[in-house]
Amino acid sequence: MRVDCVICGKKDLGKDTTGINRKLLGTDITNFYCMECLAEYLGCTVEELLDKIEEFKEEGCTLFA
């Protein structure tokens, strides 16, 4: 499934980006953000999001499989 950012329109977001959207915003969301827009929306940095993705992967979260 091809997913684009609802804010800036960045095309074809990757599985880690869609995974972190679902993990933090809910698995049933229909609007997705690119990493930059998600960080701004959540009030954090892209680096913090990337760190969380790695943590979730290490925990075995299936959203990043």
PDB file of N, CA, C and O in Angstrom, chain B, residues numbered from 101:
ATOM      1  N   MET B 101       0.836  -1.177   0.000  1.00  0.00           N
ATOM      2  CA  MET B 101       0.000   0.000   0.000  1.00  0.00           C
ATOM      3  C   MET B 101       0.887   1.248   0.000  1.00  0.00           C
ATOM      4  O   MET B 101       1.789   1.381   0.827  1.00  0.00           O
ATOM      5  N   ARG B 102       0.623   2.137  -0.918  1.00  0.00           N
ATOM      6  CA  ARG B 102       1.383   3.381  -1.021  1.00  0.00           C
ATOM      7  C   ARG B 102       0.749   4.433  -0.125  1.00  0.00           C
ATOM      8  O   ARG B 102      -0.455   4.675  -0.203  1.00  0.00           O
ATOM      9  N   VAL B 103       1.553   5.057   0.722  1.00  0.00           N
ATOM     10  CA  VAL B 103       1.057   6.032   1.690  1.00  0.00           C
ATOM     11  C   VAL B 103       1.837   7.332   1.542  1.00  0.00           C
ATOM     12  O   VAL B 103       3.066   7.321   1.462  1.00  0.00           O
ATOM     13  N   ASP B 104       1.119   8.451   1.507  1.00  0.00           N
ATOM     14  CA  ASP B 104       1.739   9.776   1.389  1.00  0.00           C
ATOM     15  C   ASP B 104       1.464  10.598   2.646  1.00  0.00           C
ATOM     16  O   ASP B 104       0.468  10.368   3.331  1.00  0.00           O
ATOM     17  N   CYS B 105       2.335  11.546   2.949  1.00  0.00           N
ATOM     18  CA  CYS B 105       2.171  12.424   4.109  1.00  0.00           C
ATOM     19  C   CYS B 105       0.999  13.384   3.892  1.00  0.00           C
ATOM     20  O   CYS B 105       0.902  14.027   2.847  1.00  0.00           O
ATOM     21  N   VAL B 106       0.112  13.475   4.885  1.00  0.00           N
ATOM     22  CA  VAL B 106      -1.059  14.343   4.766  1.00  0.00           C
ATOM     23  C   VAL B 106      -0.713  15.821   4.910  1.00  0.00           C
ATOM     24  O   VAL B 106      -1.510  16.676   4.522  1.00  0.00           O
ATOM     25  N   ILE B 107       0.455  16.140   5.457  1.00  0.00           N
ATOM     26  CA  ILE B 107       0.838  17.535   5.654  1.00  0.00           C
ATOM     27  C   ILE B 107       1.630  18.081   4.468  1.00  0.00           C
ATOM     28  O   ILE B 107       1.211  19.048   3.832  1.00  0.00           O
ATOM     29  N   CYS B 108       2.778  17.459   4.170  1.00  0.00           N
ATOM     30  CA  CYS B 108       3.662  18.000   3.128  1.00  0.00           C
ATOM     31  C   CYS B 108       3.518  17.301   1.785  1.00  0.00           C
ATOM     32  O   CYS B 108       4.012  17.797   0.772  1.00  0.00           O
ATOM     33  N   GLY B 109       2.838  16.137   1.765  1.00  0.00           N
ATOM     34  CA  GLY B 109       2.625  15.426   0.513  1.00  0.00           C
ATOM     35  C   GLY B 109       3.770  14.513   0.103  1.00  0.00           C
ATOM     36  O   GLY B 109       3.751  13.969  -1.001  1.00  0.00           O
ATOM     37  N   LYS B 110       4.771  14.330   0.969  1.00  0.00           N
ATOM     38  CA  LYS B 110       5.875  13.424   0.639  1.00  0.00           C
ATOM     39  C   LYS B 110       5.303  12.076   0.216  1.00  0.00           C
ATOM     40  O   LYS B 110       4.406  11.540   0.866  1.00  0.00           O
ATOM     41  N   LYS B 111       5.824  11.543  -0.863  1.00  0.00           N
ATOM     42  CA  LYS B 111       5.266  10.343  -1.480  1.00  0.00           C
ATOM     43  C   LYS B 111       5.871   9.057  -0.939  1.00  0.00           C
ATOM     44  O   LYS B 111       7.041   9.008  -0.558  1.00  0.00           O
ATOM     45  N   ASP B 112       5.048   8.023  -0.915  1.00  0.00           N
ATOM     46  CA  ASP B 112       5.471   6.642  -0.674  1.00  0.00           C
ATOM     47  C   ASP B 112       6.301   6.476   0.604  1.00  0.00           C
ATOM     48  O   ASP B 112       7.478   6.121   0.549  1.00  0.00           O
ATOM     49  N   LEU B 113       5.674   6.736   1.743  1.00  0.00           N
ATOM     50  CA  LEU B 113       6.353   6.610   3.031  1.00  0.00           C
ATOM     51  C   LEU B 113       6.737   5.153   3.279  1.00  0.00           C
ATOM     52  O   LEU B 113       5.981   4.244   2.936  1.00  0.00           O
ATOM     53  N   GLY B 114       7.892   4.931   3.865  1.00  0.00           N
ATOM     54  CA  GLY B 114       8.401   3.584   4.096  1.00  0.00           C
ATOM     55  C   GLY B 114       7.706   2.878   5.247  1.00  0.00           C
ATOM     56  O   GLY B 114       6.906   3.473   5.969  1.00  0.00           O
ATOM     57  N   LYS B 115       8.029   1.577   5.409  1.00  0.00           N
ATOM     58  CA  LYS B 115       7.349   0.773   6.432  1.00  0.00           C
ATOM     59  C   LYS B 115       7.691   1.217   7.844  1.00  0.00           C
ATOM     60  O   LYS B 115       6.841   1.122   8.729  1.00  0.00           O
ATOM     61  N   ASP B 116       8.906   1.698   8.088  1.00  0.00           N
ATOM     62  CA  ASP B 116       9.238   2.187   9.422  1.00  0.00           C
ATOM     63  C   ASP B 116       8.442   3.452   9.743  1.00  0.00           C
ATOM     64  O   ASP B 116       7.987   3.638  10.871  1.00  0.00           O
ATOM     65  N   THR B 117       8.280   4.314   8.748  1.00  0.00           N
ATOM     66  CA  THR B 117       7.520   5.551   8.949  1.00  0.00           C
ATOM     67  C   THR B 117       6.049   5.244   9.187  1.00  0.00           C
ATOM     68  O   THR B 117       5.444   5.808  10.099  1.00  0.00           O
ATOM     69  N   THR B 118       5.466   4.367   8.392  1.00  0.00           N
ATOM     70  CA  THR B 118       4.064   4.024   8.620  1.00  0.00           C
ATOM     71  C   THR B 118       3.909   3.251   9.928  1.00  0.00           C
ATOM     72  O   THR B 118       2.896   3.383  10.614  1.00  0.00           O
ATOM     73  N   GLY B 119       4.906   2.451  10.269  1.00  0.00           N
ATOM     74  CA  GLY B 119       4.859   1.704  11.523  1.00  0.00           C
ATOM     75  C   GLY B 119       4.861   2.613  12.738  1.00  0.00           C
ATOM     76  O   GLY B 119       4.089   2.395  13.672  1.00  0.00           O
ATOM     77  N   ILE B 120       5.721   3.636  12.743  1.00  0.00           N
ATOM     78  CA  ILE B 120       5.783   4.540  13.895  1.00  0.00           C
ATOM     79  C   ILE B 120       4.514   5.382  13.979  1.00  0.00           C
ATOM     80  O   ILE B 120       4.072   5.721  15.076  1.00  0.00           O
ATOM     81  N   ASN B 121       3.927   5.723  12.842  1.00  0.00           N
ATOM     82  CA  ASN B 121       2.633   6.416  12.846  1.00  0.00           C
ATOM     83  C   ASN B 121       1.584   5.558  13.539  1.00  0.00           C
ATOM     84  O   ASN B 121       0.867   6.030  14.422  1.00  0.00           O
ATOM     85  N   ARG B 122       1.498   4.295  13.135  1.00  0.00           N
ATOM     86  CA  ARG B 122       0.504   3.386  13.726  1.00  0.00           C
ATOM     87  C   ARG B 122       0.777   3.132  15.207  1.00  0.00           C
ATOM     88  O   ARG B 122      -0.155   3.069  16.009  1.00  0.00           O
ATOM     89  N   LYS B 123       2.045   2.986  15.567  1.00  0.00           N
ATOM     90  CA  LYS B 123       2.405   2.704  16.958  1.00  0.00           C
ATOM     91  C   LYS B 123       2.031   3.873  17.868  1.00  0.00           C
ATOM     92  O   LYS B 123       1.522   3.660  18.969  1.00  0.00           O
ATOM     93  N   LEU B 124       2.278   5.097  17.423  1.00  0.00           N
ATOM     94  CA  LEU B 124       2.072   6.265  18.277  1.00  0.00           C
ATOM     95  C   LEU B 124       0.689   6.894  18.148  1.00  0.00           C
ATOM     96  O   LEU B 124       0.212   7.532  19.086  1.00  0.00           O
ATOM     97  N   LEU B 125       0.038   6.720  16.993  1.00  0.00           N
ATOM     98  CA  LEU B 125      -1.248   7.384  16.759  1.00  0.00           C
ATOM     99  C   LEU B 125      -2.436   6.423  16.733  1.00  0.00           C
ATOM    100  O   LEU B 125      -3.588   6.858  16.765  1.00  0.00           O
ATOM    101  N   GLY B 126      -2.159   5.117  16.675  1.00  0.00           N
ATOM    102  CA  GLY B 126      -3.234   4.124  16.653  1.00  0.00           C
ATOM    103  C   GLY B 126      -3.216   3.300  15.388  1.00  0.00           C
ATOM    104  O   GLY B 126      -2.950   3.815  14.302  1.00  0.00           O
ATOM    105  N   THR B 127      -3.500   2.018  15.530  1.00  0.00           N
ATOM    106  CA  THR B 127      -3.395   1.111  14.381  1.00  0.00           C
ATOM    107  C   THR B 127      -4.473   1.337  13.334  1.00  0.00           C
ATOM    108  O   THR B 127      -4.332   0.879  12.200  1.00  0.00           O
ATOM    109  N   ASP B 128      -5.542   2.030  13.686  1.00  0.00           N
ATOM    110  CA  ASP B 128      -6.642   2.238  12.737  1.00  0.00           C
ATOM    111  C   ASP B 128      -6.611   3.601  12.048  1.00  0.00           C
ATOM    112  O   ASP B 128      -7.604   4.011  11.447  1.00  0.00           O
ATOM    113  N   ILE B 129      -5.475   4.309  12.128  1.00  0.00           N
ATOM    114  CA  ILE B 129      -5.392   5.637  11.508  1.00  0.00           C
ATOM    115  C   ILE B 129      -5.453   5.547   9.988  1.00  0.00           C
ATOM    116  O   ILE B 129      -5.085   4.528   9.404  1.00  0.00           O
ATOM    117  N   THR B 130      -5.917   6.613   9.357  1.00  0.00           N
ATOM    118  CA  THR B 130      -5.971   6.669   7.894  1.00  0.00           C
ATOM    119  C   THR B 130      -5.085   7.782   7.345  1.00  0.00           C
ATOM    120  O   THR B 130      -4.773   7.787   6.154  1.00  0.00           O
ATOM    121  N   ASN B 131      -4.677   8.723   8.192  1.00  0.00           N
ATOM    122  CA  ASN B 131      -3.784   9.803   7.784  1.00  0.00           C
ATOM    123  C   ASN B 131      -2.402   9.554   8.360  1.00  0.00           C
ATOM    124  O   ASN B 131      -2.255   9.301   9.556  1.00  0.00           O
ATOM    125  N   PHE B 132      -1.391   9.626   7.507  1.00  0.00           N
ATOM    126  CA  PHE B 132      -0.018   9.352   7.912  1.00  0.00           C
ATOM    127  C   PHE B 132       0.842  10.584   7.710  1.00  0.00           C
ATOM    128  O   PHE B 132       0.571  11.418   6.846  1.00  0.00           O
ATOM    129  N   TYR B 133       1.896  10.686   8.533  1.00  0.00           N
ATOM    130  CA  TYR B 133       2.848  11.788   8.465  1.00  0.00           C
ATOM    131  C   TYR B 133       4.225  11.251   8.095  1.00  0.00           C
ATOM    132  O   TYR B 133       4.588  10.142   8.485  1.00  0.00           O
ATOM    133  N   CYS B 134       5.001  12.048   7.333  1.00  0.00           N
ATOM    134  CA  CYS B 134       6.407  11.709   7.124  1.00  0.00           C
ATOM    135  C   CYS B 134       7.126  11.923   8.461  1.00  0.00           C
ATOM    136  O   CYS B 134       6.535  12.474   9.389  1.00  0.00           O
ATOM    137  N   MET B 135       8.358  11.508   8.572  1.00  0.00           N
ATOM    138  CA  MET B 135       9.082  11.608   9.840  1.00  0.00           C
ATOM    139  C   MET B 135       9.186  13.059  10.323  1.00  0.00           C
ATOM    140  O   MET B 135       9.027  13.329  11.513  1.00  0.00           O
ATOM    141  N   GLU B 136       9.447  13.977   9.417  1.00  0.00           N
ATOM    142  CA  GLU B 136       9.604  15.381   9.801  1.00  0.00           C
ATOM    143  C   GLU B 136       8.291  15.959  10.318  1.00  0.00           C
ATOM    144  O   GLU B 136       8.267  16.631  11.349  1.00  0.00           O
ATOM    145  N   CYS B 137       7.201  15.698   9.602  1.00  0.00           N
ATOM    146  CA  CYS B 137       5.898  16.230  10.015  1.00  0.00           C
ATOM    147  C   CYS B 137       5.400  15.544  11.285  1.00  0.00           C
ATOM    148  O   CYS B 137       4.772  16.191  12.123  1.00  0.00           O
ATOM    149  N   LEU B 138       5.667  14.255  11.442  1.00  0.00           N
ATOM    150  CA  LEU B 138       5.276  13.540  12.656  1.00  0.00           C
ATOM    151  C   LEU B 138       6.021  14.098  13.868  1.00  0.00           C
ATOM    152  O   LEU B 138       5.428  14.299  14.928  1.00  0.00           O
ATOM    153  N   ALA B 139       7.313  14.346  13.709  1.00  0.00           N
ATOM    154  CA  ALA B 139       8.104  14.914  14.802  1.00  0.00           C
ATOM    155  C   ALA B 139       7.554  16.277  15.205  1.00  0.00           C
ATOM    156  O   ALA B 139       7.430  16.570  16.394  1.00  0.00           O
ATOM    157  N   GLU B 140       7.226  17.103  14.228  1.00  0.00           N
ATOM    158  CA  GLU B 140       6.670  18.416  14.535  1.00  0.00           C
ATOM    159  C   GLU B 140       5.309  18.279  15.222  1.00  0.00           C
ATOM    160  O   GLU B 140       5.027  18.985  16.190  1.00  0.00           O
ATOM    161  N   TYR B 141       4.474  17.376  14.723  1.00  0.00           N
ATOM    162  CA  TYR B 141       3.144  17.145  15.302  1.00  0.00           C
ATOM    163  C   TYR B 141       3.241  16.690  16.759  1.00  0.00           C
ATOM    164  O   TYR B 141       2.445  17.110  17.599  1.00  0.00           O
ATOM    165  N   LEU B 142       4.217  15.831  17.052  1.00  0.00           N
ATOM    166  CA  LEU B 142       4.367  15.279  18.394  1.00  0.00           C
ATOM    167  C   LEU B 142       5.256  16.125  19.307  1.00  0.00           C
ATOM    168  O   LEU B 142       5.331  15.868  20.509  1.00  0.00           O
ATOM    169  N   GLY B 143       5.926  17.130  18.747  1.00  0.00           N
ATOM    170  CA  GLY B 143       6.787  17.987  19.552  1.00  0.00           C
ATOM    171  C   GLY B 143       8.088  17.314  19.950  1.00  0.00           C
ATOM    172  O   GLY B 143       8.580  17.510  21.061  1.00  0.00           O
ATOM    173  N   CYS B 144       8.642  16.527  19.052  1.00  0.00           N
ATOM    174  CA  CYS B 144       9.912  15.858  19.320  1.00  0.00           C
ATOM    175  C   CYS B 144      10.801  15.992  18.087  1.00  0.00           C
ATOM    176  O   CYS B 144      10.455  16.709  17.147  1.00  0.00           O
ATOM    177  N   THR B 145      11.944  15.307  18.086  1.00  0.00           N
ATOM    178  CA  THR B 145      12.846  15.360  16.938  1.00  0.00           C
ATOM    179  C   THR B 145      12.737  14.075  16.123  1.00  0.00           C
ATOM    180  O   THR B 145      12.257  13.052  16.610  1.00  0.00           O
ATOM    181  N   VAL B 146      13.187  14.148  14.889  1.00  0.00           N
ATOM    182  CA  VAL B 146      13.231  12.961  14.036  1.00  0.00           C
ATOM    183  C   VAL B 146      14.153  11.918  14.664  1.00  0.00           C
ATOM    184  O   VAL B 146      13.861  10.722  14.625  1.00  0.00           O
ATOM    185  N   GLU B 147      15.260  12.368  15.239  1.00  0.00           N
ATOM    186  CA  GLU B 147      16.205  11.449  15.880  1.00  0.00           C
ATOM    187  C   GLU B 147      15.535  10.675  17.014  1.00  0.00           C
ATOM    188  O   GLU B 147      15.772   9.478  17.174  1.00  0.00           O
ATOM    189  N   GLU B 148      14.708  11.346  17.793  1.00  0.00           N
ATOM    190  CA  GLU B 148      13.982  10.662  18.872  1.00  0.00           C
ATOM    191  C   GLU B 148      13.027   9.601  18.312  1.00  0.00           C
ATOM    192  O   GLU B 148      12.889   8.518  18.881  1.00  0.00           O
ATOM    193  N   LEU B 149      12.377   9.922  17.202  1.00  0.00           N
ATOM    194  CA  LEU B 149      11.487   8.948  16.568  1.00  0.00           C
ATOM    195  C   LEU B 149      12.270   7.741  16.064  1.00  0.00           C
ATOM    196  O   LEU B 149      11.835   6.601  16.223  1.00  0.00           O
ATOM    197  N   LEU B 150      13.424   7.997  15.457  1.00  0.00           N
ATOM    198  CA  LEU B 150      14.256   6.902  14.964  1.00  0.00           C
ATOM    199  C   LEU B 150      14.732   6.012  16.111  1.00  0.00           C
ATOM    200  O   LEU B 150      14.796   4.790  15.970  1.00  0.00           O
ATOM    201  N   ASP B 151      15.064   6.627  17.241  1.00  0.00           N
ATOM    202  CA  ASP B 151      15.456   5.849  18.418  1.00  0.00           C
ATOM    203  C   ASP B 151      14.305   4.975  18.904  1.00  0.00           C
ATOM    204  O   ASP B 151      14.512   3.817  19.264  1.00  0.00           O
ATOM    205  N   LYS B 152      13.092   5.528  18.913  1.00  0.00           N
ATOM    206  CA  LYS B 152      11.919   4.759  19.342  1.00  0.00           C
ATOM    207  C   LYS B 152      11.659   3.594  18.387  1.00  0.00           C
ATOM    208  O   LYS B 152      11.304   2.499  18.825  1.00  0.00           O
ATOM    209  N   ILE B 153      11.834   3.825  17.095  1.00  0.00           N
ATOM    210  CA  ILE B 153      11.647   2.748  16.113  1.00  0.00           C
ATOM    211  C   ILE B 153      12.587   1.595  16.434  1.00  0.00           C
ATOM    212  O   ILE B 153      12.178   0.434  16.426  1.00  0.00           O
ATOM    213  N   GLU B 154      13.848   1.912  16.715  1.00  0.00           N
ATOM    214  CA  GLU B 154      14.814   0.863  17.043  1.00  0.00           C
ATOM    215  C   GLU B 154      14.424   0.130  18.322  1.00  0.00           C
ATOM    216  O   GLU B 154      14.561  -1.091  18.403  1.00  0.00           O
ATOM    217  N   GLU B 155      13.941   0.865  19.318  1.00  0.00           N
ATOM    218  CA  GLU B 155      13.478   0.236  20.558  1.00  0.00           C
ATOM    219  C   GLU B 155      12.324  -0.720  20.286  1.00  0.00           C
ATOM    220  O   GLU B 155      12.319  -1.849  20.776  1.00  0.00           O
ATOM    221  N   PHE B 156      11.351  -0.268  19.509  1.00  0.00           N
ATOM    222  CA  PHE B 156      10.187  -1.103  19.204  1.00  0.00           C
ATOM    223  C   PHE B 156      10.593  -2.346  18.410  1.00  0.00           C
ATOM    224  O   PHE B 156      10.054  -3.431  18.631  1.00  0.00           O
ATOM    225  N   LYS B 157      11.542  -2.186  17.488  1.00  0.00           N
ATOM    226  CA  LYS B 157      12.038  -3.345  16.716  1.00  0.00           C
ATOM    227  C   LYS B 157      12.685  -4.359  17.646  1.00  0.00           C
ATOM    228  O   LYS B 157      12.442  -5.560  17.532  1.00  0.00           O
ATOM    229  N   GLU B 158      13.518  -3.869  18.575  1.00  0.00           N
ATOM    230  CA  GLU B 158      14.203  -4.754  19.521  1.00  0.00           C
ATOM    231  C   GLU B 158      13.206  -5.491  20.412  1.00  0.00           C
ATOM    232  O   GLU B 158      13.451  -6.624  20.827  1.00  0.00           O
ATOM    233  N   GLU B 159      12.069  -4.833  20.704  1.00  0.00           N
ATOM    234  CA  GLU B 159      11.024  -5.455  21.521  1.00  0.00           C
ATOM    235  C   GLU B 159      10.201  -6.465  20.721  1.00  0.00           C
ATOM    236  O   GLU B 159       9.397  -7.206  21.284  1.00  0.00           O
ATOM    237  N   GLY B 160      10.411  -6.486  19.391  1.00  0.00           N
ATOM    238  CA  GLY B 160       9.699  -7.428  18.545  1.00  0.00           C
ATOM    239  C   GLY B 160       8.350  -6.944  18.053  1.00  0.00           C
ATOM    240  O   GLY B 160       7.507  -7.751  17.661  1.00  0.00           O
ATOM    241  N   CYS B 161       8.133  -5.640  18.069  1.00  0.00           N
ATOM    242  CA  CYS B 161       6.856  -5.078  17.625  1.00  0.00           C
ATOM    243  C   CYS B 161       6.593  -5.466  16.166  1.00  0.00           C
ATOM    244  O   CYS B 161       7.429  -5.229  15.295  1.00  0.00           O
ATOM    245  N   THR B 162       5.440  -6.054  15.913  1.00  0.00           N
ATOM    246  CA  THR B 162       5.108  -6.542  14.565  1.00  0.00           C
ATOM    247  C   THR B 162       4.808  -5.432  13.569  1.00  0.00           C
ATOM    248  O   THR B 162       4.742  -5.698  12.369  1.00  0.00           O
ATOM    249  N   LEU B 163       4.626  -4.199  14.026  1.00  0.00           N
ATOM    250  CA  LEU B 163       4.394  -3.084  13.098  1.00  0.00           C
ATOM    251  C   LEU B 163       5.643  -2.768  12.284  1.00  0.00           C
ATOM    252  O   LEU B 163       5.567  -2.077  11.268  1.00  0.00           O
ATOM    253  N   PHE B 164       6.787  -3.271  12.726  1.00  0.00           N
ATOM    254  CA  PHE B 164       8.048  -2.987  12.036  1.00  0.00           C
ATOM    255  C   PHE B 164       8.647  -4.237  11.416  1.00  0.00           C
ATOM    256  O   PHE B 164       9.810  -4.226  11.015  1.00  0.00           O
ATOM    257  N   ALA B 165       7.887  -5.303  11.331  1.00  0.00           N
ATOM    258  CA  ALA B 165       8.391  -6.580  10.793  1.00  0.00           C
ATOM    259  C   ALA B 165       8.395  -6.586   9.281  1.00  0.00           C
ATOM    260  O   ALA B 165       8.787  -7.579   8.669  1.00  0.00           O
TER     261      ALA B 165
END
